[in-house]
Amino acid sequence: MSITEIGNAGPRTGPLNDTDLAVRAEGLVKVFGEHRAVDGIDLEVRTGEIFGVLGPNGAGKTTMLRMLATLLKIDAGRAEIFGVDVAEAPHVIRQLVGVTGQYASVDENLTARENLWLFGRLQGVASPRAKKIAVELLGQFGLEEAADKPISQFSGGMRRRLDLAASLITRPPLIFLDEPTTGLDPRTRGQMWDTIRGLVAGGCTVLLTTQYLDEADQLADRIAVIDQGRKVAQGTPDELKTMVGNSTLQLLLHEPGQVPTAADIVRRVLGTEPVLSPERGRLNVALEQADLAADVLIALRTAGVSVSSVSVDKPSLDEVFLALTGHGTTTEDQ
């Protein structure tokens, strides 16, 4: 089957196929010994969107992505990429998908130009064409001036951009980005976000895994929340936020050491669990009604807890994740 036939490819069995979907999976399972790393996940990614998979380390995000990319066997369930069955036609899937992992896969002993040329040759691109593509990608990702420098001299952000460029050599219509901004500073993360948006504007579909709540909120059109191998929720960022209330009370305390006391007061007054940042002296409290903020503030003042600043805003994904899982995204799953 050629790539040009993908749009007309029907499902192998059953009604799994949908021509508007880049990815469709039902009941995906992956087991390692006694551990079910992926436990019955369903997924639908629409063509032309950025779809975020949000969860803590160990939640099963990378394992799921590796199954969809044919890098791991699917133990149970089914998946299709643009209507092509992942298990039955892995050779076709590999032509449709570009994969960027959590850590740069480039060769430090080669230059950026040489790395891209090598990736092209490994994917069957003729040498002259591979050289031309390398030049185009170096320009697209702002790496022209560093084209002939060894990768050992690259910053973390430059390495990530080069790794992403390598996944685009064959211009696949679907890009899997696994924790693409891990270890990057805020400025470089912002640059990567712009690059990812540019890929979609150029016609790609992106499936993005992340443990960063702000990244999912900034980038994703829709988000699946994954925890302990299971999908616990899915929707747009706004849809997910409405699950925990209509408003969020954001508090900055004068004394960070009073955060535990303030959290106890919130639990007593509202019966809800706040999201805490003790080192910053911050609390976020989901509210069903905005006027409930007054009850919390009165109780804090009565208890002698000093508040430096207060605001009422829409809920954040922090509240969503805590409400769904009982813990934050920094939790290490076993």
N, C-alpha and C positions, 0 to 999 in steps of 0.2 A: 504493500500500500504506500503510495506517495503522499507527501505532505499536502499536495493540492487536493487530494481526495478526502482529507480529514473532515471537512465540513459536511460531507455526504455519508460519512461512515456511520452505519447503524450499530446499535448495541448487539452484543453477542447473544444474550438471553435476557428476557424481562424488559421492563420499561425504564431502565436506568438512564438512557440517553436523553439529553435535552440540548438542542442546538444553541441555546443562549448561554450555556454553561461551559466555562473553561475546565472546571474540576467538579466532578460529582462522585462522592464516596458514600457507601452505606455499610454500617456495621464493621468498620475497620478494627482489626484486632492484631496485636503483636505481643507474643509471650516470650520472656526470657526466663527459663527455669520455672520458678514458682511465681514470678512477677509478671503481671499483665501491664506492660508499659503503655499500651494503647488498648482501651477497653470499650469497643463498640461505638466508635466515633462516626457520626454522619457529617458530611460537609458538602456545601454547594458554593462554588466560586463563580460569579458571573463574569462573562467576557468584558474586559475593559475596566475592571475595578481593582482597587487595592483592598485585599481581604486580609485582615489581621487575625492571627492566632495568638491569644494572650494567655500567659500562664507562668508560674514560677519555674525555676530550674528543676528538672526532673519530672515535669508534668506530663511529658510525652510528646511535646511539640516537635522536636527534632526527629524522633522515631517515626512519627506520622509522616513528616515531610520526606524522609528517606524511603518510606514505603511507596509514596506517590511518585517518587523519582526513580523507582525500580532499583534502588540501592539496598533495600531490604525486602525479603519475601513477605507478602501479605499472608498472615496465618489464617484469617477468616474475614469475611466481608468482600466487597467489590469496590473497584474504583475505575473511573474513566477520565481521560484527559481529552477534551474536544471530541468526545464520543468514542475514543479508542480505549479498549480494555487494557489496563496497566499490566495485569498478569499475563494476558495472552499475546500482547504485541509490544514487549519492552523495547525492542529496537526502534519502533516508531515513536514511542514515548520519548526516547532520548533525543530525538530530532525536534521535538516540540517544546522541550523544557530546558531552561538554563538554571543552574544551581550555584548559589553562593553560600558557603558554609559560615560557621561562626568564626573561623580563623582563616587568614589568608593562605591560599594554597600555592602561591607563587614561589618560584625558585630564587632564593636570595643571591645565588651566584651568577644570575643572568640579569641583564638590564630589562627595563620595562618593555622596550621594543622587542627584545629577544623572547621574553616570556609570552607576549601576545602572539608572536609568530609561531612559537612552539605549540601553544594551545591550538592554534589554527591547523597546523600540520597534523597534530594528534587527532583532530576531528575530521581529517580527510580533505582539508582545503589545500589546493595547489599552492606552492611556495610563493609565486608572484602575487596571487590573490591574498594570501595570508599576510604578506608584507603591506599591501594596500589597506586591508582591514585594520591592521595594527595602527597605522598612521591615523586612520579615521577615528578609531576609538581613543587613542591618546589625545586627540584634539577634543573629542566629545567630553572627556572626563578631566580636561584641564591639566594634562600631564605632558604636554609637548616639551616643556623646558627640562623635564626630568627623564625624557625618553631613553637617553643613553647612559643614565646613571644606574649603578647596581642597586638592587632592591634593598640591600643592607643599609643603604643611606636614606631610605624612605621613612617618613613618619607613619604612624599607625593609620591615619586617615588616608594617606596616599596609597598604602597597601590595600586598604579596603576598596578604594575606588578602582585600583588596578584589578583586584579580584572580581569585582562586579563587571568590569569591562571584559574580562576573560570569558564570563558566562554569556556574553552577547555576541561572540564571534560569529555564530551561525544565525544570528537574528531570530532567536526562538520567540514565539508569540506568548509564552508563559514563563515567568521568572519566579523561582523559589528563592526567597531571601531568608536565611536562617540567622536570626540575631545579628543583623548587618551592622549595627552600631556599637556592639559590645566593646568596651574599653576605649571608646573615643571621647575626646573632650567635647563640651557643649557646642563650641563653634563648629567643629568638624562634623558632629552629629547633624547640625542644621544643614550643612552642605550636602550631606548624604541624603537627608530628607528631600532637598530640592532635586537631587539627582533621581531619586525614586519617583517623585512626581513627574519629572520629565520623561521617564520611561513610559509611564501610562499615557501621558499626553502624546507620545510618539506611537501609540498603538499597542503597547504591551499590556498584559494582565499580570498583576503581582500578587503572590501569596507570601505574606510576611509573618514570621514568627518573632515574638518579642516578649520580654519580661518587663519592659518599660511602659508604664501606664501612659505617660505623656506621649510616647511615640505612637502607640495605638490610637490615642485620641487625635493626634495631629494628622496622621497619615491615612488611617483606614476608613473606607466607606462603610464597611461592616466588620464586625468583630465576633469571633468565637472564643469564649472563655473556656480554657482547658485546665483541669485540675485532677491530679492522680489518674491520668489516663482517660478521663471522661470529659465530654463536652457538657458543661453545666449551664451555659446560656449562649445565645447568639442574637445579634441585632446591630443596628447602627449605634454609634456612641450615645446619641441622645436617647434612643430607645432603652439602652441598658441603664442609663442614668435614672430614668424615670422609675425603674424597678425599686429604687431605695428611697424615693421621696421626691417632692417637688422642689426642695431647696436644701442648701447646705450652709450651716453656720460655721464660719471659719474664725478661729480664735488664736490670737498670739498672746501668750502670757508674759507678764513682766519677769517672772521667775520661772525658768524651765523646770526647776525642781518641784514645782507645784502641779505639773501635768498629771501625775497619778491621782492627786486629790480632785482636780478638775474632772478627770475621767469618771471617778466615782460619783461625783455630783450629777454629771450628765446621765449616767446609768440610773440613778435614783429618780431624777426628775422626768426623764423621757422614756426610760426603759429600753434604750438603744445603746449599741456599742459604738463609741467614737473611733475615728482613725487617728492614731497618735504619731507625732514626730517629736519625741521627748527631747532629743538633742537640740531641737530648734524652738522648743517651747510652744509647739503648735498642736491644735486639735481641730479636726473636721467632724461636724455632727450633722447627720442626715435628718431633715425635718419634713414631716408630712405637711405642716403649715408653717409659713414663714414667721407668723406671730408667736410661735413657740420659743423663738430665740429669746424673747423677753423673760420667759420663765427661767431659762438657763442663766442668763446674766444676773437676774435678781438673786438666784441661789448662790452663784459664785461670789457676788459682793457680800452676801450675808456670811459666807464661810471665810471671808478675808482673802480670797484669791484675786489678785490684781491682774486686770486685762489691759494689755498695751494697745491692741487694735482688734476690731471686730468687723466682719462683713457677712452678708447673706448673699449667696450666689447659687447657681445651679449645682447639682451634685457632681462629684468627680468620679472617675473610674476607680479611684482608691476605695471609695465607699461601696461601689458596686462589687468589686472583687472581695472585699471583706465580708459583705453581706452574703455573697454566694458561697464562699469557701470557708469562712471563719478565720482566715489568715491573710497576710499580705503576699505580694509576689516575690518577696525575698526569701520566703520559706523554702527550705531544701526538702523535697519529697524523698521518701525512701522507696 
